């Protein structure tokens, strides 16, 4: 029974670390990028036909 609890804590730790990474990525990394970058920037929010194509 102790092994199951240990694995549950490890799983919870890894899930928490992945959530922290994605929160950091969305709050810090992405806004700091070039807004015109179509892959990771905010260009997908535009309605400009040149950026869409």
C-alpha distance matrix in Angstrom:
0.0 3.8 5.4 5.3 6.6 8.8 10.2 10.8 12.7 14.5 15.5 16.8 18.6 20.3 21.3 22.7 24.6 26.1 27.2 28.8 30.5 32.0 33.1 34.8 36.4 37.7 39.0 40.3 40.9 42.4 44.9 46.1 47.0 50.5 51.0 53.1 50.4 49.8 46.4 44.6 47.1 48.2 50.9 49.1 50.2 53.8 56.3 58.7 59.7 60.0 56.4 55.1 56.8
3.8 0.0 3.8 5.5 5.2 6.2 8.7 9.8 10.7 12.4 14.2 15.3 16.5 18.5 20.0 21.0 22.6 24.5 25.7 26.9 28.6 30.5 31.5 32.8 34.6 36.2 37.2 38.3 38.9 40.7 43.2 44.1 45.2 48.8 49.5 51.7 49.0 48.7 45.3 43.2 45.7 47.0 49.8 48.3 49.3 53.0 55.6 57.9 59.0 59.2 55.5 54.4 56.2
5.4 3.8 0.0 3.8 5.4 5.0 6.2 8.5 9.9 10.5 12.2 14.1 15.2 16.6 18.3 19.8 21.0 22.6 24.3 25.6 26.9 28.7 30.1 31.4 32.8 34.6 35.9 36.9 37.2 38.9 41.6 42.4 43.3 46.8 47.6 49.6 46.8 46.4 42.9 41.0 43.7 45.1 47.8 46.3 47.5 51.1 53.7 55.9 56.8 56.9 53.2 52.1 53.7
5.3 5.5 3.8 0.0 3.8 5.4 5.2 6.1 8.7 9.9 10.4 12.2 14.1 15.4 16.3 18.1 19.9 21.0 22.4 24.1 25.6 27.0 28.4 30.1 31.4 32.9 34.3 35.6 36.0 37.4 40.0 41.2 42.0 45.4 45.9 47.9 45.2 44.6 41.2 39.3 42.0 43.2 45.8 44.1 45.2 48.9 51.3 53.6 54.6 54.8 51.2 49.9 51.6
6.6 5.2 5.4 3.8 0.0 3.8 5.5 5.0 6.3 8.6 9.8 10.4 12.2 14.3 15.2 16.3 18.3 20.0 20.9 22.3 24.2 25.8 26.7 28.4 30.1 31.5 32.5 33.8 34.6 36.2 38.5 39.7 40.8 44.3 44.8 47.1 44.5 44.1 40.8 38.7 41.1 42.2 45.1 43.5 44.4 48.0 50.7 53.0 54.2 54.5 50.8 49.7 51.6
8.8 6.2 5.0 5.4 3.8 0.0 3.8 5.4 5.2 6.3 8.7 9.9 10.6 12.5 14.3 15.3 16.5 18.5 20.0 21.0 22.6 24.6 25.7 26.9 28.6 30.4 31.4 32.3 32.9 34.7 37.2 38.0 39.1 42.7 43.5 45.7 43.0 42.8 39.4 37.3 39.8 41.2 44.0 42.7 43.8 47.4 50.2 52.3 53.4 53.4 49.7 48.9 50.6
10.2 8.7 6.2 5.2 5.5 3.8 0.0 3.8 5.4 5.0 6.1 8.5 9.7 10.5 12.2 14.0 15.2 16.5 18.2 19.7 20.9 22.6 24.1 25.5 26.8 28.6 30.0 31.0 31.2 32.8 35.6 36.5 37.3 40.7 41.4 43.4 40.7 40.2 36.8 34.9 37.5 39.0 41.6 40.1 41.4 45.0 47.6 49.7 50.7 50.7 47.1 46.1 47.7
10.8 9.8 8.5 6.1 5.0 5.4 3.8 0.0 3.8 5.4 5.1 6.1 8.5 10.0 10.5 12.1 14.2 15.4 16.4 18.2 19.9 21.2 22.3 24.2 25.6 26.9 28.3 29.7 30.2 31.6 34.1 35.4 36.3 39.8 40.2 42.3 39.8 39.3 36.0 33.9 36.4 37.5 40.2 38.6 39.6 43.2 45.8 48.1 49.3 49.5 45.9 44.7 46.6
12.7 10.7 9.9 8.7 6.3 5.2 5.4 3.8 0.0 3.8 5.4 5.0 6.0 8.6 9.8 10.3 12.1 14.2 15.2 16.2 18.2 20.0 20.8 22.2 24.1 25.6 26.5 27.7 28.5 30.2 32.5 33.5 34.8 38.3 38.9 41.3 38.8 38.7 35.5 33.1 35.4 36.6 39.6 38.2 39.1 42.7 45.6 47.8 49.1 49.2 45.5 44.7 46.7
14.5 12.4 10.5 9.9 8.6 6.3 5.0 5.4 3.8 0.0 3.8 5.4 5.0 6.2 8.6 9.8 10.5 12.3 14.2 15.2 16.4 18.5 19.8 20.9 22.4 24.3 25.5 26.4 26.7 28.5 31.1 31.9 32.9 36.4 37.3 39.4 36.8 36.6 33.2 31.0 33.6 35.1 37.9 36.7 37.9 41.5 44.3 46.3 47.5 47.4 43.6 42.9 44.7
15.5 14.2 12.2 10.4 9.8 8.7 6.1 5.1 5.4 3.8 0.0 3.8 5.4 5.2 6.1 8.5 9.8 10.6 12.3 14.1 15.3 16.7 18.3 19.9 21.0 22.6 24.2 25.4 25.6 27.0 29.7 30.8 31.6 35.0 35.5 37.6 34.9 34.5 31.1 29.1 31.6 33.0 35.7 34.1 35.4 39.0 41.6 43.8 44.8 44.9 41.2 40.3 42.0
16.8 15.3 14.1 12.2 10.4 9.9 8.5 6.1 5.0 5.4 3.8 0.0 3.8 5.5 5.1 6.1 8.6 9.9 10.5 12.1 14.2 15.5 16.3 18.2 19.8 21.1 22.2 23.7 24.4 25.8 28.2 29.5 30.6 34.1 34.5 36.8 34.4 34.1 31.0 28.6 30.8 31.9 34.8 33.4 34.2 37.9 40.6 42.9 44.3 44.5 40.7 39.9 42.0
18.6 16.5 15.2 14.1 12.2 10.6 9.7 8.5 6.0 5.0 5.4 3.8 0.0 3.8 5.5 5.1 6.1 8.6 9.9 10.4 12.2 14.3 15.2 16.3 18.2 20.0 20.9 21.8 22.5 24.4 26.7 27.6 28.8 32.4 33.2 35.6 33.1 33.2 30.0 27.5 29.7 31.0 34.1 33.0 34.0 37.6 40.5 42.5 44.0 43.9 40.2 39.6 41.7
20.3 18.5 16.6 15.4 14.3 12.5 10.5 10.0 8.6 6.2 5.2 5.5 3.8 0.0 3.8 5.3 5.0 6.1 8.6 9.7 10.4 12.3 14.1 15.2 16.3 18.3 19.8 20.6 20.7 22.4 25.1 26.0 26.8 30.3 31.1 33.2 30.5 30.5 27.1 24.8 27.3 28.9 31.7 30.6 31.8 35.4 38.3 40.2 41.4 41.2 37.5 36.9 38.7
21.3 20.0 18.3 16.3 15.2 14.3 12.2 10.5 9.8 8.6 6.1 5.1 5.5 3.8 0.0 3.8 5.5 5.2 6.2 8.6 9.9 10.7 12.3 14.2 15.3 16.5 18.2 19.7 20.0 21.1 23.7 25.1 26.0 29.3 29.7 31.9 29.4 29.0 25.9 23.6 25.9 27.0 29.9 28.4 29.5 33.1 35.9 38.0 39.3 39.4 35.7 34.9 36.9
22.7 21.0 19.8 18.1 16.3 15.3 14.0 12.1 10.3 9.8 8.5 6.1 5.1 5.3 3.8 0.0 3.8 5.5 5.1 6.1 8.6 10.0 10.4 12.2 14.1 15.3 16.2 17.7 18.6 20.1 22.3 23.6 24.9 28.4 28.8 31.4 29.2 29.2 26.3 23.5 25.4 26.5 29.6 28.5 29.2 32.8 35.8 37.9 39.6 39.6 35.9 35.3 37.6
24.6 22.6 21.0 19.9 18.3 16.5 15.2 14.2 12.1 10.5 9.8 8.6 6.1 5.0 5.5 3.8 0.0 3.8 5.4 5.0 6.1 8.7 9.8 10.4 12.1 14.2 15.2 15.9 16.4 18.3 20.8 21.5 22.7 26.3 27.2 29.6 27.2 27.6 24.4 21.7 23.8 25.3 28.4 27.6 28.6 32.1 35.3 37.1 38.7 38.4 34.6 34.3 36.4
26.1 24.5 22.6 21.0 20.0 18.5 16.5 15.4 14.2 12.3 10.6 9.9 8.6 6.1 5.2 5.5 3.8 0.0 3.8 5.4 5.0 6.2 8.5 9.8 10.4 12.3 14.1 15.1 15.0 16.4 19.2 20.3 21.0 24.4 25.0 27.2 24.7 24.6 21.4 18.9 21.3 22.8 25.7 24.6 25.8 29.3 32.4 34.2 35.5 35.3 31.6 31.1 33.1
27.2 25.7 24.3 22.4 20.9 20.0 18.2 16.4 15.2 14.2 12.3 10.5 9.9 8.6 6.2 5.1 5.4 3.8 0.0 3.8 5.4 5.2 6.1 8.5 9.8 10.5 12.0 13.8 14.5 15.5 17.8 19.4 20.5 23.9 24.0 26.5 24.4 24.3 21.5 18.7 20.5 21.5 24.6 23.4 24.1 27.8 30.8 32.9 34.5 34.6 30.8 30.3 32.7
28.8 26.9 25.6 24.1 22.3 21.0 19.7 18.2 16.2 15.2 14.1 12.1 10.4 9.7 8.6 6.1 5.0 5.4 3.8 0.0 3.8 5.6 5.1 6.1 8.5 10.0 10.4 11.6 12.7 14.5 16.4 17.5 19.1 22.7 23.2 26.0 24.0 24.6 21.9 18.7 20.2 21.4 24.7 24.1 24.7 28.2 31.5 33.3 35.2 35.1 31.3 31.2 33.6
30.5 28.6 26.9 25.6 24.2 22.6 20.9 19.9 18.2 16.4 15.3 14.2 12.2 10.4 9.9 8.6 6.1 5.0 5.4 3.8 0.0 3.8 5.5 5.1 6.1 8.6 10.0 10.3 10.3 12.2 14.8 15.6 16.6 20.2 21.1 23.6 21.3 21.8 18.9 15.9 17.8 19.5 22.6 22.2 23.3 26.6 29.9 31.5 33.2 32.7 28.9 28.9 31.1
32.0 30.5 28.7 27.0 25.8 24.6 22.6 21.2 20.0 18.5 16.7 15.5 14.3 12.3 10.7 10.0 8.7 6.2 5.2 5.6 3.8 0.0 3.8 5.4 4.8 6.0 8.4 9.8 9.7 10.4 13.1 14.7 15.4 18.7 19.0 21.4 19.2 19.3 16.5 13.6 15.5 16.7 19.8 19.0 20.0 23.5 26.6 28.4 30.1 29.9 26.1 25.8 28.2
33.1 31.5 30.1 28.4 26.7 25.7 24.1 22.3 20.8 19.8 18.3 16.3 15.2 14.1 12.3 10.4 9.8 8.5 6.1 5.1 5.5 3.8 0.0 3.8 5.4 5.2 6.0 8.2 9.5 10.4 12.0 13.9 15.4 18.8 18.8 21.7 20.0 20.5 18.3 14.9 15.9 16.6 20.1 19.5 19.8 23.3 26.6 28.5 30.6 30.5 26.8 26.8 29.4
34.8 32.8 31.4 30.1 28.4 26.9 25.5 24.2 22.2 20.9 19.9 18.2 16.3 15.2 14.2 12.2 10.4 9.8 8.5 6.1 5.1 5.4 3.8 0.0 3.8 5.5 5.3 5.5 6.9 9.0 10.6 11.5 13.3 17.0 17.6 20.6 18.9 20.1 17.8 14.3 15.1 16.4 19.9 20.1 20.5 23.8 27.3 28.7 30.9 30.4 26.7 27.1 29.6
36.4 34.6 32.8 31.4 30.1 28.6 26.8 25.6 24.1 22.4 21.0 19.8 18.2 16.3 15.3 14.1 12.1 10.4 9.8 8.5 6.1 4.8 5.4 3.8 0.0 3.8 5.7 5.7 4.9 6.2 8.9 9.9 10.8 14.3 15.0 17.7 15.6 16.5 14.1 10.6 12.0 13.7 16.9 17.0 18.0 21.1 24.6 25.9 27.8 27.2 23.4 23.8 26.2
37.7 36.2 34.6 32.9 31.5 30.4 28.6 26.9 25.6 24.3 22.6 21.1 20.0 18.3 16.5 15.3 14.2 12.3 10.5 10.0 8.6 6.0 5.2 5.5 3.8 0.0 3.8 6.0 6.2 5.5 7.4 9.8 10.8 13.9 13.6 16.5 15.0 15.6 13.7 10.2 10.8 11.4 15.0 14.7 15.1 18.5 21.9 23.5 25.7 25.5 21.7 22.0 24.7
39.0 37.2 35.9 34.3 32.5 31.4 30.0 28.3 26.5 25.5 24.2 22.2 20.9 19.8 18.2 16.2 15.2 14.1 12.0 10.4 10.0 8.4 6.0 5.3 5.7 3.8 0.0 3.8 6.3 6.7 6.7 8.8 11.1 14.3 14.1 17.4 16.6 17.7 16.4 12.7 12.3 12.7 16.4 16.8 16.5 19.6 23.2 24.8 27.3 27.1 23.4 24.1 27.0
40.3 38.3 36.9 35.6 33.8 32.3 31.0 29.7 27.7 26.4 25.4 23.7 21.8 20.6 19.7 17.7 15.9 15.1 13.8 11.6 10.3 9.8 8.2 5.5 5.7 6.0 3.8 0.0 3.8 6.0 6.0 6.4 9.1 12.6 13.3 16.7 15.7 17.6 16.2 12.4 12.0 13.2 16.9 17.9 18.0 20.8 24.5 25.5 28.0 27.3 23.7 24.8 27.4
40.9 38.9 37.2 36.0 34.6 32.9 31.2 30.2 28.5 26.7 25.6 24.4 22.5 20.7 20.0 18.6 16.4 15.0 14.5 12.7 10.3 9.7 9.5 6.9 4.9 6.2 6.3 3.8 0.0 3.8 5.8 5.3 6.6 10.3 11.7 14.5 12.9 14.8 13.1 9.4 9.7 11.8 15.1 16.2 17.1 19.6 23.3 24.0 26.2 25.1 21.5 22.7 24.9
42.4 40.7 38.9 37.4 36.2 34.7 32.8 31.6 30.2 28.5 27.0 25.8 24.4 22.4 21.1 20.1 18.3 16.4 15.5 14.5 12.2 10.4 10.4 9.0 6.2 5.5 6.7 6.0 3.8 0.0 3.8 5.4 5.4 8.5 8.9 11.6 10.2 11.7 10.3 6.5 6.3 8.1 11.4 12.4 13.3 15.9 19.6 20.4 22.6 21.7 18.0 19.1 21.5
44.9 43.2 41.6 40.0 38.5 37.2 35.6 34.1 32.5 31.1 29.7 28.2 26.7 25.1 23.7 22.3 20.8 19.2 17.8 16.4 14.8 13.1 12.0 10.6 8.9 7.4 6.7 6.0 5.8 3.8 0.0 3.8 5.5 7.9 7.6 11.1 10.9 12.9 12.6 9.1 7.2 7.7 11.3 12.9 12.8 15.1 18.8 19.6 22.3 21.6 18.1 19.5 22.3
46.1 44.1 42.4 41.2 39.7 38.0 36.5 35.4 33.5 31.9 30.8 29.5 27.6 26.0 25.1 23.6 21.5 20.3 19.4 17.5 15.6 14.7 13.9 11.5 9.9 9.8 8.8 6.4 5.3 5.4 3.8 0.0 3.8 6.7 8.2 11.4 11.1 13.9 13.5 10.1 8.5 10.1 13.1 15.4 15.7 17.5 21.2 21.4 24.0 22.7 19.3 21.2 23.6
47.0 45.2 43.3 42.0 40.8 39.1 37.3 36.3 34.8 32.9 31.6 30.6 28.8 26.8 26.0 24.9 22.7 21.0 20.5 19.1 16.6 15.4 15.4 13.3 10.8 10.8 11.1 9.1 6.6 5.4 5.5 3.8 0.0 3.8 6.1 8.6 7.5 10.6 10.2 7.3 5.8 8.5 10.8 13.2 14.3 15.8 19.4 19.2 21.4 19.8 16.4 18.4 20.5
50.5 48.8 46.8 45.4 44.3 42.7 40.7 39.8 38.3 36.4 35.0 34.1 32.4 30.3 29.3 28.4 26.3 24.4 23.9 22.7 20.2 18.7 18.8 17.0 14.3 13.9 14.3 12.6 10.3 8.5 7.9 6.7 3.8 0.0 3.8 5.4 5.4 9.0 10.0 8.2 5.7 7.9 9.0 12.2 13.3 13.9 17.3 16.5 18.7 16.8 13.7 16.2 18.1
51.0 49.5 47.6 45.9 44.8 43.5 41.4 40.2 38.9 37.3 35.5 34.5 33.2 31.1 29.7 28.8 27.2 25.0 24.0 23.2 21.1 19.0 18.8 17.6 15.0 13.6 14.1 13.3 11.7 8.9 7.6 8.2 6.1 3.8 0.0 3.8 5.6 8.1 9.9 8.3 4.7 4.9 6.0 9.4 9.8 10.3 13.8 13.5 16.0 14.7 11.5 13.9 16.3
53.1 51.7 49.6 47.9 47.1 45.7 43.4 42.3 41.3 39.4 37.6 36.8 35.6 33.2 31.9 31.4 29.6 27.2 26.5 26.0 23.6 21.4 21.7 20.6 17.7 16.5 17.4 16.7 14.5 11.6 11.1 11.4 8.6 5.4 3.8 0.0 3.8 6.0 8.9 8.9 6.0 6.5 5.2 8.8 10.1 9.6 12.6 11.3 13.3 11.4 8.4 11.3 13.2
50.4 49.0 46.8 45.2 44.5 43.0 40.7 39.8 38.8 36.8 34.9 34.4 33.1 30.5 29.4 29.2 27.2 24.7 24.4 24.0 21.3 19.2 20.0 18.9 15.6 15.0 16.6 15.7 12.9 10.2 10.9 11.1 7.5 5.4 5.6 3.8 0.0 3.8 5.6 5.9 4.5 6.9 6.1 8.9 11.3 11.6 14.5 13.6 14.9 12.9 9.6 11.7 13.2
49.8 48.7 46.4 44.6 44.1 42.8 40.2 39.3 38.7 36.6 34.5 34.1 33.2 30.5 29.0 29.2 27.6 24.6 24.3 24.6 21.8 19.3 20.5 20.1 16.5 15.6 17.7 17.6 14.8 11.7 12.9 13.9 10.6 9.0 8.1 6.0 3.8 0.0 3.8 6.0 5.8 7.1 5.1 6.4 9.7 10.1 12.6 12.1 12.8 11.3 7.6 8.7 10.2
46.4 45.3 42.9 41.2 40.8 39.4 36.8 36.0 35.5 33.2 31.1 31.0 30.0 27.1 25.9 26.3 24.4 21.4 21.5 21.9 18.9 16.5 18.3 17.8 14.1 13.7 16.4 16.2 13.1 10.3 12.6 13.5 10.2 10.0 9.9 8.9 5.6 3.8 0.0 3.8 6.0 8.4 8.0 8.3 11.7 13.0 15.6 15.6 16.1 14.8 11.2 11.6 12.8
44.6 43.2 41.0 39.3 38.7 37.3 34.9 33.9 33.1 31.0 29.1 28.6 27.5 24.8 23.6 23.5 21.7 18.9 18.7 18.7 15.9 13.6 14.9 14.3 10.6 10.2 12.7 12.4 9.4 6.5 9.1 10.1 7.3 8.2 8.3 8.9 5.9 6.0 3.8 0.0 3.8 6.9 8.2 8.8 11.5 13.5 16.6 17.0 18.3 17.1 13.4 14.1 15.9
47.1 45.7 43.7 42.0 41.1 39.8 37.5 36.4 35.4 33.6 31.6 30.8 29.7 27.3 25.9 25.4 23.8 21.3 20.5 20.2 17.8 15.5 15.9 15.1 12.0 10.8 12.3 12.0 9.7 6.3 7.2 8.5 5.8 5.7 4.7 6.0 4.5 5.8 6.0 3.8 0.0 3.7 5.6 7.5 9.3 10.9 14.4 14.7 16.6 15.5 11.8 13.1 15.5
48.2 47.0 45.1 43.2 42.2 41.2 39.0 37.5 36.6 35.1 33.0 31.9 31.0 28.9 27.0 26.5 25.3 22.8 21.5 21.4 19.5 16.7 16.6 16.4 13.7 11.4 12.7 13.2 11.8 8.1 7.7 10.1 8.5 7.9 4.9 6.5 6.9 7.1 8.4 6.9 3.7 0.0 3.8 5.4 5.9 7.9 11.5 12.4 14.8 14.4 10.9 11.9 14.9
50.9 49.8 47.8 45.8 45.1 44.0 41.6 40.2 39.6 37.9 35.7 34.8 34.1 31.7 29.9 29.6 28.4 25.7 24.6 24.7 22.6 19.8 20.1 19.9 16.9 15.0 16.4 16.9 15.1 11.4 11.3 13.1 10.8 9.0 6.0 5.2 6.1 5.1 8.0 8.2 5.6 3.8 0.0 3.8 5.3 5.6 8.9 9.1 11.2 10.7 7.0 8.3 11.3
49.1 48.3 46.3 44.1 43.5 42.7 40.1 38.6 38.2 36.7 34.1 33.4 33.0 30.6 28.4 28.5 27.6 24.6 23.4 24.1 22.2 19.0 19.5 20.1 17.0 14.7 16.8 17.9 16.2 12.4 12.9 15.4 13.2 12.2 9.4 8.8 8.9 6.4 8.3 8.8 7.5 5.4 3.8 0.0 3.8 5.5 8.2 9.6 11.1 11.6 8.1 7.5 10.8
50.2 49.3 47.5 45.2 44.4 43.8 41.4 39.6 39.1 37.9 35.4 34.2 34.0 31.8 29.5 29.2 28.6 25.8 24.1 24.7 23.3 20.0 19.8 20.5 18.0 15.1 16.5 18.0 17.1 13.3 12.8 15.7 14.3 13.3 9.8 10.1 11.3 9.7 11.7 11.5 9.3 5.9 5.3 3.8 0.0 3.8 6.8 9.2 11.7 12.8 9.8 9.5 13.2
53.8 53.0 51.1 48.9 48.0 47.4 45.0 43.2 42.7 41.5 39.0 37.9 37.6 35.4 33.1 32.8 32.1 29.3 27.8 28.2 26.6 23.5 23.3 23.8 21.1 18.5 19.6 20.8 19.6 15.9 15.1 17.5 15.8 13.9 10.3 9.6 11.6 10.1 13.0 13.5 10.9 7.9 5.6 5.5 3.8 0.0 3.8 5.5 8.5 9.7 7.4 7.6 11.3
56.3 55.6 53.7 51.3 50.7 50.2 47.6 45.8 45.6 44.3 41.6 40.6 40.5 38.3 35.9 35.8 35.3 32.4 30.8 31.5 29.9 26.6 26.6 27.3 24.6 21.9 23.2 24.5 23.3 19.6 18.8 21.2 19.4 17.3 13.8 12.6 14.5 12.6 15.6 16.6 14.4 11.5 8.9 8.2 6.8 3.8 0.0 3.8 6.2 8.8 7.7 7.0 10.4
58.7 57.9 55.9 53.6 53.0 52.3 49.7 48.1 47.8 46.3 43.8 42.9 42.5 40.2 38.0 37.9 37.1 34.2 32.9 33.3 31.5 28.4 28.5 28.7 25.9 23.5 24.8 25.5 24.0 20.4 19.6 21.4 19.2 16.5 13.5 11.3 13.6 12.1 15.6 17.0 14.7 12.4 9.1 9.6 9.2 5.5 3.8 0.0 3.8 5.5 5.5 6.3 8.9
59.7 59.0 56.8 54.6 54.2 53.4 50.7 49.3 49.1 47.5 44.8 44.3 44.0 41.4 39.3 39.6 38.7 35.5 34.5 35.2 33.2 30.1 30.6 30.9 27.8 25.7 27.3 28.0 26.2 22.6 22.3 24.0 21.4 18.7 16.0 13.3 14.9 12.8 16.1 18.3 16.6 14.8 11.2 11.1 11.7 8.5 6.2 3.8 0.0 3.8 5.5 5.0 6.2
60.0 59.2 56.9 54.8 54.5 53.4 50.7 49.5 49.2 47.4 44.9 44.5 43.9 41.2 39.4 39.6 38.4 35.3 34.6 35.1 32.7 29.9 30.5 30.4 27.2 25.5 27.1 27.3 25.1 21.7 21.6 22.7 19.8 16.8 14.7 11.4 12.9 11.3 14.8 17.1 15.5 14.4 10.7 11.6 12.8 9.7 8.8 5.5 3.8 0.0 3.8 5.6 5.6
56.4 55.5 53.2 51.2 50.8 49.7 47.1 45.9 45.5 43.6 41.2 40.7 40.2 37.5 35.7 35.9 34.6 31.6 30.8 31.3 28.9 26.1 26.8 26.7 23.4 21.7 23.4 23.7 21.5 18.0 18.1 19.3 16.4 13.7 11.5 8.4 9.6 7.6 11.2 13.4 11.8 10.9 7.0 8.1 9.8 7.4 7.7 5.5 5.5 3.8 0.0 3.8 5.5
55.1 54.4 52.1 49.9 49.7 48.9 46.1 44.7 44.7 42.9 40.3 39.9 39.6 36.9 34.9 35.3 34.3 31.1 30.3 31.2 28.9 25.8 26.8 27.1 23.8 22.0 24.1 24.8 22.7 19.1 19.5 21.2 18.4 16.2 13.9 11.3 11.7 8.7 11.6 14.1 13.1 11.9 8.3 7.5 9.5 7.6 7.0 6.3 5.0 5.6 3.8 0.0 3.8
56.8 56.2 53.7 51.6 51.6 50.6 47.7 46.6 46.7 44.7 42.0 42.0 41.7 38.7 36.9 37.6 36.4 33.1 32.7 33.6 31.1 28.2 29.4 29.6 26.2 24.7 27.0 27.4 24.9 21.5 22.3 23.6 20.5 18.1 16.3 13.2 13.2 10.2 12.8 15.9 15.5 14.9 11.3 10.8 13.2 11.3 10.4 8.9 6.2 5.6 5.5 3.8 0.0
